[in-house]
């Protein structure tokens, strides 16, 4: 049998712990930036989604002509009732030339890291100079990673927290206090965003919500909107978008899934790769409101898988699966059965 390199959930957690969360996010940041800058080399498509009343299951494919990658991911807001994560995922890298799987990995934990890495990549071009404070609206599984990433990469040192779930805010407060961050739990969204230079929205409810409204915002704020990620799910009032410079990952997908699904089809947006390669400007003045309408794109997972494969191989954390049969005669698939009976 052929052995396929595999990174388990436990292996990924050990790897991140030993290498360091901040270093892993920084490594993913660099890998994602590298791949966004070669945007035109990728065959891209919006993800394939199967929706239900309970949530969504998606496949996210991409290829650069040499390596094919995909992620399987779900989003089920009520999974906590079943003691399951809201988001669960795994991913694959395979050879385009032969189709042979080259790496399989958990992506539940890694997705949180790559989302944080992509957020700070965008914010490094969209934040106003001297930004030091962040409001975290929605204190679920993504929130610690966002806080660590923005602190380490951009110097954010003050966090205002709000969630309708008080226990989620208590958990986040405890974790951020443990690492020495200055944290203020808040009683409302308006209170949380009132003094924030950056606002990260990461709410879970699958509904058309207007969590942040235009009257809440100070001049120059940057909004990192990562919670609106499927049709019928939004976080920002249309007036916020209409008064902002808006950036997206892959426009055809964000038009369907992002906050801009509320806007006319010709509403102007700028794709992140255009900023990273110099084809478009990011923030153009200090008082401008900027929005990164981030729904998550397959290229980011491709980059994260590539980075984690290299790191796991370097650190000796790979396991191996007997996923693909080895046959001396590749046409004799039936012969595997008789050989198994003799084993």
FENVENWO-V573067 format. One record per pair of residues at least 24 apart in sequence whose ideal C-beta (glycine too) atoms are under 10 Angstrom apart, sorted by the first residue. I is the first residue (numbers start at 1). J is the second residue. Records with the same first field share a line. If there is no record, write none. Layout:
I=J / J
This chain:
1=320 / 321 / 322 / 323 / 324 / 325 / 326 / 327 / 336
2=100 / 101 / 320 / 321 / 322 / 323 / 324 / 325 / 326 / 327
3=318 / 319 / 320 / 321 / 322 / 323 / 324 / 326
4=92 / 94 / 100 / 101 / 102 / 103 / 104 / 318 / 319 / 320 / 321 / 322 / 323 / 324
5=93 / 101 / 102 / 103 / 104 / 105 / 309 / 312 / 313 / 318 / 319 / 320 / 321 / 323
6=90 / 101 / 103 / 104 / 105 / 106 / 312 / 318 / 319 / 320 / 321 / 323
7=90 / 91 / 103 / 104 / 105 / 106 / 107 / 109 / 110 / 305 / 308 / 309 / 311 / 312 / 313 / 317 / 318 / 319
8=90 / 104 / 105 / 106 / 317 / 318 / 319 / 321
9=88 / 90 / 105 / 106 / 107 / 108 / 109 / 110
10=106 / 109 / 317 / 319
11=105 / 106 / 308 / 312 / 315 / 317 / 318 / 319
12=105 / 106 / 107 / 108 / 109 / 110 / 113 / 308 / 311 / 312 / 317
13=106 / 109
14=312 / 315 / 317
15=109 / 110 / 308 / 311 / 312 / 314 / 315 / 316 / 317 / 318
16=109 / 110 / 112 / 113 / 308 / 311
18=315 / 317
19=311 / 312 / 314 / 315 / 317
20=152
21=113 / 116 / 144 / 145 / 148 / 149 / 152 / 179
22=148 / 149 / 151 / 152 / 153
23=152 / 311
24=109 / 110 / 113 / 114 / 116 / 117 / 145 / 304 / 307 / 308 / 311
25=112 / 113 / 114 / 115 / 116 / 117 / 119 / 120 / 145 / 146 / 148 / 149 / 152 / 153
26=117 / 120 / 149 / 152 / 153
27=113 / 117 / 303 / 304 / 307 / 308 / 310 / 311
28=110 / 113 / 114 / 115 / 116 / 117 / 118 / 120 / 121 / 149 / 300 / 303 / 304 / 305 / 306 / 307 / 308 / 311
29=113 / 114 / 116 / 117 / 118 / 119 / 120 / 121 / 124 / 149 / 152 / 153 / 303 / 307
30=117 / 121 / 303 / 307
31=114 / 117 / 300 / 302 / 303 / 304 / 305 / 306 / 307 / 308 / 310
32=114 / 117 / 118 / 120 / 121 / 122 / 272 / 276 / 297 / 299 / 300 / 301 / 302 / 303 / 304 / 306 / 307
33=117 / 118 / 121 / 124 / 272 / 273 / 276 / 303
34=276 / 303 / 306 / 307
35=62 / 64 / 273 / 276 / 299 / 300 / 302 / 303 / 304 / 306 / 307
36=118 / 121 / 122 / 249 / 271 / 272 / 273 / 274 / 275 / 276 / 277 / 297 / 299 / 300 / 303
37=273 / 276 / 277 / 278
38=64 / 273 / 277 / 299
39=250 / 271 / 272 / 273 / 274 / 276 / 277 / 279 / 299
40=273 / 277
41=65 / 66
42=69 / 250 / 273 / 298 / 299 / 302
43=68 / 96
44=249 / 250 / 252 / 253 / 297 / 298 / 299
45=250 / 252 / 253 / 298
46=250 / 251 / 252 / 253 / 254 / 255 / 256 / 257 / 295 / 297 / 298
47=71 / 73 / 229 / 230 / 250 / 253 / 256 / 257 / 295 / 296 / 297 / 298
49=73 / 75 / 230 / 231 / 253 / 256 / 257
50=74
51=75 / 206 / 230 / 231 / 232
52=76
53=206
54=78 / 79 / 206
55=79 / 86 / 87 / 204 / 206 / 230
56=206 / 229 / 230 / 231 / 232 / 233 / 257
57=88
58=89 / 229 / 230 / 257 / 296 / 298
59=298
60=89 / 91 / 107 / 253 / 296 / 297 / 298 / 299 / 300 / 301 / 302
61=92 / 298 / 301 / 302
62=250 / 297 / 298 / 299 / 300 / 301 / 302 / 303
63=94 / 96 / 298 / 302
64=96 / 299 / 302 / 306
65=96 / 97
66=95 / 96 / 97
67=93 / 94 / 95 / 96 / 97 / 102 / 103 / 302 / 305 / 306
68=92 / 93 / 94 / 95 / 96 / 97 / 99 / 101 / 102 / 302
69=93 / 94 / 102 / 103 / 298 / 299 / 301 / 302 / 303 / 304 / 305 / 306
70=94 / 298 / 301 / 302 / 305
71=105 / 107 / 110 / 111 / 114 / 296 / 298 / 300 / 301 / 302 / 304 / 305
72=107
73=107 / 108 / 111 / 229 / 296 / 301
74=108
75=204 / 206 / 229 / 230 / 233 / 296
76=204 / 206
77=140 / 203 / 204 / 205 / 206 / 207 / 233
78=204 / 205 / 206
79=204
80=140 / 141 / 165 / 168 / 204
85=109 / 112 / 140 / 141
86=140 / 141 / 142 / 204
87=111 / 112 / 115 / 140 / 141 / 142 / 204 / 229 / 296
89=301
90=305
91=298 / 301 / 302 / 304 / 305 / 308
92=301 / 305 / 323
93=301 / 302 / 305 / 306 / 308 / 309
99=324
100=323 / 324
101=321 / 323 / 324
102=305 / 309
103=305 / 306 / 308 / 309 / 310 / 312 / 313 / 318
104=305 / 309 / 319 / 320 / 321 / 323
105=301 / 304 / 305 / 308 / 309 / 312 / 318
106=308
107=301 / 304 / 305 / 308
108=141
109=141 / 145 / 308
110=301 / 304 / 305 / 307 / 308
111=141 / 142 / 145 / 296 / 300 / 301 / 304
112=141 / 142 / 143 / 144 / 145 / 146 / 149
113=145 / 148 / 149 / 304 / 307 / 308
114=145 / 296 / 300 / 301 / 302 / 303 / 304 / 305 / 307 / 308
115=142 / 145 / 146 / 149 / 202 / 224 / 226 / 294 / 296 / 300 / 301 / 304
116=142 / 143 / 144 / 145 / 146 / 147 / 148 / 149 / 150 / 152 / 153 / 200 / 224 / 226
117=145 / 149 / 153 / 300 / 303 / 304 / 307
118=149 / 224 / 226 / 249 / 272 / 292 / 294 / 296 / 297 / 299 / 300 / 303 / 304
119=145 / 146 / 149 / 150 / 153 / 154 / 198 / 200 / 202 / 224 / 225 / 226 / 292 / 294
120=146 / 148 / 149 / 150 / 151 / 152 / 153 / 154 / 156 / 224
121=149 / 153 / 272 / 275 / 276 / 292 / 300
122=222 / 224 / 247 / 248 / 249 / 272 / 275 / 276 / 282 / 290 / 291 / 292 / 293 / 294
123=149 / 150 / 153 / 154 / 156 / 198 / 200 / 222 / 223 / 224 / 282 / 283 / 290 / 292
124=153 / 154 / 275 / 276 / 282
125=222 / 247 / 272 / 275 / 276 / 280 / 281 / 282 / 283 / 290 / 292
126=198 / 222 / 223 / 224 / 245 / 247 / 270 / 272 / 275 / 282 / 283 / 288 / 289 / 290 / 291 / 292
127=154 / 155 / 156 / 197 / 198 / 220 / 221 / 222 / 224 / 282 / 283 / 290
128=197 / 198 / 219 / 220 / 221 / 222 / 283 / 285 / 286 / 287 / 288 / 289 / 290
129=197 / 220 / 283 / 286
130=155 / 197 / 220 / 286
131=155 / 156 / 196 / 197 / 198 / 220 / 221 / 222
132=156 / 157 / 158 / 182 / 196 / 197 / 198
133=157 / 158 / 159 / 160 / 182 / 184 / 193 / 195 / 196 / 197 / 198 / 199
134=158 / 159 / 160 / 161 / 181 / 192 / 193 / 196 / 197 / 198 / 199 / 200 / 222 / 224
135=159 / 160 / 161 / 162 / 184 / 186 / 189 / 190 / 191 / 192 / 193 / 194 / 195 / 196 / 197 / 198 / 199 / 200 / 201 / 212 / 216 / 221 / 223 / 224
136=160 / 161 / 162 / 163 / 169 / 172 / 176 / 183 / 186 / 192 / 196 / 198 / 199 / 200 / 201 / 202 / 224
137=161 / 162 / 163 / 164 / 186 / 189 / 192 / 193 / 196 / 199 / 200 / 201 / 202 / 203 / 211 / 212 / 223 / 225 / 227 / 235
138=162 / 163 / 164 / 165 / 168 / 169 / 172 / 189 / 200 / 201 / 202 / 203 / 204 / 205 / 211 / 226 / 227 / 235
139=163 / 164 / 165 / 166 / 167 / 168 / 169 / 170 / 171 / 172 / 173 / 175 / 176 / 185 / 202 / 203
140=165 / 168 / 171 / 172 / 202 / 203 / 204 / 227
141=168 / 202 / 204
142=200 / 202 / 204 / 226 / 227
143=168 / 169 / 171 / 172 / 175 / 176 / 200 / 202
144=171 / 172 / 175 / 176 / 178 / 179 / 181
145=202
146=198 / 200 / 202 / 224 / 226
147=172 / 175 / 176 / 179 / 181 / 183 / 200
148=175 / 176 / 179 / 181
149=200
150=198 / 200 / 224
151=176 / 179 / 180 / 181
154=197 / 198
156=181 / 196 / 197 / 198 / 200
157=181 / 182
158=182 / 183 / 184 / 195 / 196 / 197
159=183 / 184 / 185 / 192 / 196 / 198 / 200
160=184 / 185 / 186 / 189 / 191 / 192 / 193 / 194 / 195 / 196 / 199
161=185 / 186 / 192
162=186 / 187 / 188 / 189 / 190 / 191 / 192 / 193 / 203 / 211
163=189 / 192 / 202 / 203 / 204
164=189 / 203 / 204 / 205 / 211
165=204
168=204
188=216
189=213 / 216
190=215 / 216
191=216
192=216
193=217 / 218 / 221 / 223
194=218
196=221 / 222 / 223
197=221 / 222
198=222 / 223 / 224 / 290
199=223 / 224 / 225 / 235 / 236 / 240 / 289 / 291
200=224 / 225 / 226 / 227 / 292 / 294
201=225 / 226 / 227 / 228 / 234 / 235 / 236 / 259 / 291 / 294
202=226 / 227 / 228 / 229 / 235 / 294
203=227 / 228 / 233 / 234 / 235
204=233
205=233 / 235
206=230 / 231 / 232 / 233
207=232 / 233 / 234 / 235
208=232 / 233 / 234 / 235 / 259 / 261 / 262
209=233 / 234 / 235 / 236 / 237
210=234 / 235 / 236 / 237 / 238 / 239 / 240 / 259 / 262
211=235 / 236 / 237 / 240
212=236 / 237 / 240 / 259 / 291
213=237 / 238 / 239 / 240
214=238 / 239 / 240 / 241 / 242 / 243 / 244 / 289
215=239 / 240
216=240
217=243 / 244 / 289
218=287 / 289
219=285 / 286 / 287 / 288 / 289
220=283 / 285 / 286 / 287 / 288 / 289 / 290
221=287 / 288 / 289 / 290 / 291
222=247 / 282 / 283 / 288 / 289 / 290 / 291 / 292
223=259 / 289 / 290 / 291 / 292 / 293
224=290 / 291 / 292 / 293 / 294
225=258 / 259 / 260 / 291 / 292 / 293 / 294 / 295
226=258 / 292 / 293 / 294 / 295 / 296
227=259 / 294 / 295
228=254 / 257 / 258 / 259 / 260 / 261 / 262 / 293 / 294 / 295
229=253 / 254 / 257 / 258 / 259 / 293 / 294 / 295 / 296
230=256 / 257 / 258 / 261 / 295
231=256 / 257 / 258 / 261
232=257 / 261
233=257 / 258 / 259 / 261 / 295
234=258 / 259 / 260 / 261 / 262 / 293
235=259 / 293
236=260 / 262 / 291 / 293
237=262
238=262 / 263 / 264 / 267
240=289 / 291
241=267 / 269 / 289 / 291 / 293
242=267
243=288 / 289 / 291
244=288 / 289 / 290 / 291 / 293
245=269 / 270 / 280 / 281 / 282 / 283 / 284 / 285 / 288 / 289 / 290 / 291
246=270 / 289 / 290 / 291 / 292 / 293
247=271 / 272 / 274 / 275 / 280 / 282 / 283 / 290 / 291 / 292 / 293 / 294
248=272 / 291 / 292 / 293 / 294 / 295 / 297
249=273 / 292 / 293 / 294 / 295 / 296 / 297 / 298 / 299 / 300
250=295 / 296 / 297 / 298 / 299 / 300
251=293
253=295 / 296 / 297 / 298
254=293 / 294 / 295 / 296 / 297
255=293 / 295
256=295
257=293 / 295 / 296
258=291 / 292 / 293 / 294 / 295 / 296
259=291 / 293 / 294 / 295
260=291 / 293 / 295
261=293 / 295
263=293
269=293
271=297
272=297 / 299 / 300
273=299
